[in-house]
Amino acid sequence: MLNIGIDIGGTKIAGGVVSADGTIVDRIRVDTPADTDALADAVADMVRHFRASHDVTAVGVAAAGFLDRTRSIMRHAPNIDWVEHPLRAELEARVGVAVVLENDANAAGWAEYRFGAGRGSSNMVMLTLGTGVGGAVIIDGQLLIGGRGAAGELGHVRFERGGRPCGCGLTGCLEQYASGRALQREAVAIADDPELGAGLAQVRDEHGSIPGDAISRLILADDPGALEALHRVATALGETAGGFQATLDPEIFVIGGGVAQLGETLLAPVRAAYRDALPGGENAAPADFAIATLGNDAGLIGVADLAGGR
């Protein structure tokens, strides 16, 4: 059984034909058109291309944004001009077959649950650390959608009352303290410390900024300033994960996104902060933590599998 999965990003559309075991057997990447009609046409062209070469059972499309509970209407998207947009009907009219639509973070989480780091669990939380913090929740083998379709927006759980302003309109959201962007913010602040931030300050002086890849290199080289920046981000993530444990009780937290490339260097302080925040203290049964394994392919793999009704 083969399904098509298409992941619409702000700059790229990634599509693939995915087998029942999560293997991508064919793939295409194209630039994301700025015009929404052209974007829908690009998705339709991709579907037609794959259907011409493969015996396809179902089509799934993932996109960043807030979907309604029926997974038909894109209420709002951060990078594409969709507002209360009937995206599923628009795509189905162009491709001539039924389309399953899902949020990209949920699709990626489903892929990790089915084929990646969460495989074998029944209850899983995925946290993706990129520009913000994406979330996906699996409860008793089911993707949590919520009453209005917006469950799993874990990056917008309030971490600090009256804290940093967030793009969602609130203040103090987790993603302002535990994302790739938050790591850069902490690094910039620490660079002003003449002793602790010497390595970060040198990067800033050479490049005019402190890019994420430079922070990662310094972390892996045991630079004290970069490690302190990571510790602050990891602590925020671990503390909040303790709260997620109390409400969702996952068996495993899967951590993805660019910051997750640091592997155990990230997970060790996350686990420490999580254990300190875990309800029940020493008597609590902690969840496992793991790094996501499917990378940028997770979204298209997950939505293809969801389209197949698995």
C-alpha positions as CSV (number, residue, x, y, z in Angstrom):
1,M,0.0,0.0,0.0
2,L,1.4,3.4,-1.0
3,N,0.2,6.8,0.1
4,I,1.2,10.3,-0.9
5,G,2.3,12.7,1.8
6,I,2.9,16.4,1.1
7,D,4.4,18.8,3.6
8,I,3.8,22.5,2.8
9,G,6.4,24.8,4.4
10,G,6.9,28.5,4.2
11,T,9.7,28.2,1.6
12,K,9.5,24.6,0.4
13,I,6.9,22.0,-0.5
14,A,8.1,18.4,0.2
15,G,6.2,15.5,-1.3
16,G,6.7,11.8,-1.2
17,V,5.2,8.4,-1.9
18,V,5.3,6.5,1.3
19,S,5.0,2.8,1.9
20,A,3.1,1.1,4.8
21,D,6.3,0.8,6.8
22,G,7.1,4.6,6.5
23,T,9.7,4.3,3.8
24,I,9.7,7.1,1.2
25,V,10.0,5.4,-2.2
26,D,9.8,8.6,-4.3
27,R,10.1,12.3,-3.5
28,I,9.9,15.8,-4.9
29,R,10.7,19.2,-3.5
30,V,9.7,22.5,-5.0
31,D,9.7,26.1,-3.8
32,T,6.5,27.4,-2.1
33,P,4.7,29.9,-4.4
34,A,3.8,33.2,-2.7
35,D,0.3,33.1,-4.4
36,T,-2.1,30.7,-2.7
37,D,-3.8,29.7,-6.0
38,A,-0.3,28.8,-7.4
39,L,0.5,27.0,-4.2
40,A,-2.7,24.8,-4.6
41,D,-1.7,24.2,-8.2
42,A,1.8,23.1,-7.2
43,V,0.4,20.6,-4.7
44,A,-2.0,19.2,-7.4
45,D,0.8,18.9,-9.9
46,M,2.8,17.0,-7.3
47,V,-0.1,14.6,-6.7
48,R,-0.7,14.0,-10.4
49,H,3.0,13.3,-10.9
50,F,3.1,10.7,-8.2
51,R,-0.2,9.0,-9.3
52,A,1.1,8.7,-12.8
53,S,4.0,6.6,-11.6
54,H,2.6,4.7,-8.5
55,D,-0.5,2.9,-7.5
56,V,-1.5,5.3,-4.7
57,T,-4.2,4.6,-2.1
58,A,-4.6,7.9,-0.3
59,V,-3.3,11.5,-0.3
60,G,-2.3,13.5,2.8
61,V,-1.3,17.1,3.1
62,A,0.4,18.8,6.1
63,A,0.8,22.5,6.7
64,A,1.7,24.8,9.5
65,G,-1.3,26.6,10.9
66,F,-4.5,26.3,13.0
67,L,-7.0,23.9,11.5
68,D,-10.6,23.4,12.5
69,R,-11.7,20.2,14.2
70,T,-13.0,18.7,10.9
71,R,-9.5,19.2,9.4
72,S,-11.2,21.1,6.5
73,I,-10.6,24.8,7.2
74,M,-7.2,26.5,7.7
75,R,-8.2,29.2,10.2
76,H,-4.8,30.9,10.2
77,A,-1.3,30.1,9.0
78,P,1.9,31.9,10.1
79,N,3.7,32.0,6.8
80,I,0.9,31.7,4.1
81,D,-2.1,33.9,3.4
82,W,-4.7,31.5,4.6
83,V,-7.5,32.9,6.9
84,E,-10.6,30.8,7.3
85,H,-9.5,29.2,4.1
86,P,-11.4,26.0,2.8
87,L,-8.0,24.3,2.1
88,R,-9.2,20.7,1.9
89,A,-12.0,21.4,-0.6
90,E,-9.7,23.6,-2.7
91,L,-7.1,20.8,-2.9
92,E,-9.7,18.1,-3.5
93,A,-11.2,20.1,-6.4
94,R,-7.8,20.2,-8.1
95,V,-6.6,16.6,-7.5
96,G,-10.0,14.9,-7.9
97,V,-9.5,12.6,-4.9
98,A,-10.1,12.8,-1.2
99,V,-7.4,14.6,0.8
100,V,-6.6,14.2,4.5
101,L,-5.4,17.5,6.0
102,E,-3.3,17.9,9.2
103,N,-1.2,20.3,11.0
104,D,2.5,19.8,10.3
105,A,3.6,19.4,13.9
106,N,0.9,16.8,14.5
107,A,1.9,15.0,11.3
108,A,5.6,14.9,12.4
109,G,4.6,13.7,15.8
110,W,2.5,10.9,14.3
111,A,5.4,9.8,12.2
112,E,7.7,9.6,15.2
113,Y,5.0,7.6,17.1
114,R,4.5,5.2,14.3
115,F,8.0,4.8,12.8
116,G,10.5,6.8,14.8
117,A,11.7,7.4,18.3
118,G,8.2,6.9,19.9
119,R,7.6,3.5,18.2
120,G,6.2,1.0,20.6
121,S,4.6,3.5,23.0
122,S,0.9,4.2,23.3
123,N,1.2,7.7,24.9
124,M,3.8,10.1,23.5
125,V,4.5,13.9,23.5
126,M,6.6,15.4,20.8
127,L,8.3,18.8,21.3
128,T,9.9,20.3,18.2
129,L,12.5,23.1,19.0
130,G,12.8,25.3,16.0
131,T,12.0,29.0,15.6
132,G,9.2,28.2,18.1
133,V,8.2,25.1,19.9
134,G,5.9,22.7,18.1
135,G,3.9,20.0,19.8
136,A,2.0,16.8,19.1
137,V,0.3,14.6,21.6
138,I,-0.6,10.9,21.2
139,I,-3.0,9.5,23.9
140,D,-3.9,5.8,23.9
141,G,-2.7,5.5,20.3
142,Q,-4.8,8.4,19.0
143,L,-3.6,11.8,17.9
144,L,-5.1,14.4,20.2
145,I,-7.1,17.0,18.2
146,G,-9.1,18.8,20.9
147,G,-12.6,20.3,20.9
148,R,-11.8,23.0,18.4
149,G,-9.0,21.3,16.6
150,A,-6.1,23.2,18.2
151,A,-4.8,20.6,20.8
152,G,-1.0,20.1,21.0
153,E,0.0,23.8,20.8
154,L,2.4,23.1,23.6
155,G,4.8,26.0,22.8
156,H,2.1,28.4,23.9
157,V,1.7,27.1,27.4
158,R,2.6,30.0,29.7
159,F,6.0,29.4,31.2
160,E,6.5,32.8,32.9
161,R,3.7,35.2,34.0
162,G,4.3,38.6,32.5
163,G,7.2,37.2,30.5
164,R,8.6,37.8,27.1
165,P,6.0,38.8,24.4
166,C,5.1,36.0,22.0
167,G,4.0,36.2,18.3
168,C,0.7,34.5,19.4
169,G,-0.3,37.7,21.3
170,L,0.4,36.4,24.8
171,T,3.4,36.8,27.0
172,G,5.7,34.3,28.7
173,C,5.0,31.4,26.3
174,L,7.3,28.4,26.5
175,E,8.6,28.9,23.0
176,Q,10.1,32.2,24.1
177,Y,12.3,30.3,26.6
178,A,12.9,26.8,25.1
179,S,13.3,27.2,21.3
180,G,16.1,27.7,18.9
181,R,15.4,31.4,18.9
182,A,15.4,31.4,22.7
183,L,18.9,29.7,22.6
184,Q,20.2,32.5,20.4
185,R,18.6,35.1,22.7
186,E,20.3,33.6,25.7
187,A,23.6,33.4,23.9
188,V,23.5,37.1,22.9
189,A,22.8,38.1,26.5
190,I,25.6,35.9,27.9
191,A,28.1,37.3,25.3
192,D,28.0,40.6,27.2
193,D,29.5,38.8,30.2
194,P,33.3,39.5,29.8
195,E,34.3,36.2,31.4
196,L,31.5,33.6,30.8
197,G,30.6,34.9,27.3
198,A,34.1,35.3,25.8
199,G,33.6,32.6,23.2
200,L,30.2,33.9,22.2
201,A,31.5,37.5,22.1
202,Q,34.3,36.4,19.7
203,V,31.7,34.9,17.3
204,R,29.6,38.0,17.5
205,D,32.6,40.3,16.8
206,E,33.6,38.2,13.8
207,H,30.2,37.7,12.2
208,G,28.1,40.6,13.5
209,S,25.7,38.1,15.1
210,I,25.7,34.7,16.8
211,P,24.1,32.1,14.5
212,G,22.6,28.9,15.8
213,D,25.2,26.7,14.1
214,A,28.0,28.6,15.8
215,I,26.3,28.2,19.2
216,S,26.0,24.4,18.6
217,R,29.7,24.2,17.7
218,L,30.6,26.1,20.9
219,I,28.4,23.8,23.0
220,L,30.0,20.7,21.6
221,A,33.4,22.3,22.3
222,D,32.3,22.8,26.0
223,D,32.4,26.5,25.8
224,P,31.1,27.7,29.2
225,G,28.9,30.5,27.8
226,A,27.3,28.4,25.2
227,L,26.7,25.6,27.7
228,E,25.0,28.1,30.1
229,A,22.7,29.3,27.3
230,L,21.8,25.6,26.6
231,H,21.3,25.0,30.3
232,R,18.8,27.9,30.5
233,V,16.8,26.6,27.5
234,A,16.9,23.0,28.6
235,T,15.8,23.9,32.1
236,A,12.7,25.7,30.8
237,L,11.9,22.7,28.6
238,G,12.4,20.2,31.4
239,E,10.4,22.2,34.0
240,T,7.5,22.5,31.6
241,A,7.7,18.8,30.7
242,G,7.0,18.0,34.3
243,G,3.7,19.9,34.0
244,F,2.9,18.0,30.8
245,Q,3.6,14.8,32.7
246,A,0.9,15.7,35.2
247,T,-1.7,16.4,32.6
248,L,-0.9,14.0,29.7
249,D,1.1,11.2,31.4
250,P,3.2,10.2,28.4
251,E,5.5,7.2,28.4
252,I,8.0,9.1,26.3
253,F,8.9,12.7,25.3
254,V,10.4,12.9,21.8
255,I,12.4,16.0,21.1
256,G,12.9,17.2,17.5
257,G,14.0,20.3,15.6
258,G,17.3,21.9,15.1
259,V,18.3,22.2,18.7
260,A,17.7,18.4,19.1
261,Q,20.8,17.8,17.0
262,L,22.8,18.3,20.2
263,G,21.5,14.9,21.4
264,E,22.4,13.9,24.9
265,T,24.1,17.2,25.6
266,L,20.6,18.7,25.4
267,L,18.7,15.8,27.0
268,A,20.8,15.5,30.2
269,P,19.8,19.0,31.6
270,V,16.3,18.5,30.3
271,R,15.9,15.3,32.3
272,A,17.4,16.9,35.4
273,A,14.9,19.8,35.3
274,Y,12.1,17.5,34.5
275,R,12.8,15.3,37.5
276,D,12.8,18.3,39.8
277,A,9.4,19.4,38.4
278,L,7.8,15.9,38.3
279,P,4.7,15.6,40.6
280,G,5.3,12.9,43.2
281,G,9.0,13.5,43.5
282,E,11.0,10.3,44.1
283,N,7.9,8.2,44.1
284,A,6.9,9.3,40.5
285,A,7.5,7.0,37.5
286,P,9.4,9.3,35.0
287,A,8.9,9.2,31.3
288,D,11.7,8.4,28.8
289,F,13.2,11.1,26.7
290,A,14.5,10.5,23.1
291,I,15.7,12.5,20.1
292,A,13.5,12.3,17.0
293,T,14.9,10.2,14.3
294,L,13.0,11.1,11.1
295,G,14.2,14.7,10.7
296,N,12.6,16.8,8.0
297,D,10.9,13.8,6.4
298,A,8.6,13.4,9.5
299,G,5.8,15.6,8.3
300,L,5.3,14.0,4.9
301,I,5.7,10.5,6.3
302,G,3.2,11.2,9.1
303,V,0.5,12.7,7.0
304,A,0.8,10.0,4.4
305,D,0.2,7.4,7.1
306,L,-2.7,9.4,8.5
307,A,-4.2,9.5,5.0
308,G,-4.0,5.8,4.8
309,G,-6.2,5.5,7.9
310,R,-3.7,3.8,10.1
